[in-house]
């Protein structure tokens, strides 16, 4: 079955008539029919690797942003300028500054692999906490880049 990478938002739902909320990936609603693994990034979203039939990927393409590469070690150099700009804009949407990107990708993302870009985003993600009946993003940074190795290994 084909593999694809998506940017998927986290959503919230109340937990059985309580004041508490559950935070989960939107793709989990269809998790029964696909194999997937996620790595959380900034901006209340995750990069999700999906292994599913083409018909399912076509449906996911209409719901989420699909990354234009299919393997973590694919170089981004072969992408068009528009695709590289889309990845850069996604990083900016996640909360990184233009200076962050220049410091970490001096020649642009085209000189790197998807894995290298995702390691950068995974290392700089923000943590979430439940406060006042709302999930809030804290400014603490963490290293969850090892989730990429699990993602790579588990979803073949």
Secondary structure, 3 states (H helix, E strand, C coil): CEEEEEEEEEEEEECCCCCCEEEEEHHHHHHHHCEEEEEEECCCEEEEEEEECHHHHHHHHHHCEECCCCCCCCECCCCCHHHHHHHHHHHHHCCCCHHHHHHHCCCCHHHCEHHHHHHHHHHCCEEEEEECCEEEEEEEECCCCHHHHHHHHHCC
